[in-house]
Amino acid sequence: MTKSDLIDHLSESQKLPKGRAELLVNVIFEAMEAALRADDRIEIRGFGSFEIRTYRAYEGRNPRTGVAVNVKPKRLPFFKVGKELKERVDAGRGLDGARAGAKRAPAPAPVVPGPAPAEVESSTSEASDDADTTSATA
């Protein structure tokens, strides 16, 4: 969902002109940005929380050239999903338990009991004997 999708949804669901819906969305985002700039934590119950995480400077490497690069200290926003949102998203899954195209771990291979090792050897030698006989008669 994009910002314009959010504006359209708000406009349609609340019967607001698009200009008014856009203003509301912008005011909310600006208020959140201002709070994060001031190092305030944003907590929306049932949805999640936003906070600023501070990272120290370090020496990294340019992956293309391998040259050492000094990375400046930085402050980045971090979102932690709330328990209720996590549960609602999980409950909204389709019948197969995942969205179409979503990546997930492969299912473990089913365990099928095979023939005993002695049977495998004898059946292999018999098959090769039969193949020899068949080719000789053909």
C-alpha positions, 0 to 999 in steps of 0.5 A: 500500500502506498501513501496515495492508496492510503489517501484514497482508502481514507477518502472513500471510507470516511466520505471525505474529499481527497484533498482533506484526506491527503491533509490528514495523512500528511499531518499524521506523518509529519507529527510522527516524523517530528516525534522521532526527530525529538527522540520520542518513542511512538506507540500505537496500541495494537499496531506497534511502536517506532523508536530511534536507534543510534548506531556508532561509527565503524569502518566498513568495506565497499563491496565492489572495490574492497576499499575501506570506508568510514561509516559515520554514526547515525540514528535510524527509525526502528519499527516493532510490530505489536502483538495484536497486529501480529496475531491479526495478520497471522489469522488472516492467512489463506487456506494454505497458510501463506500468501501466494508467492510468499517465500517459506521454508520447504516442507520436510521430505516424507520418510518412506521406508525403503527395501532392506540393503540386501534386497537393493543389491539383489534386485540391482544385480537381477535387473542387470542380468535381465538387461543382459539377457534381453539385449542378447536375445533382441 
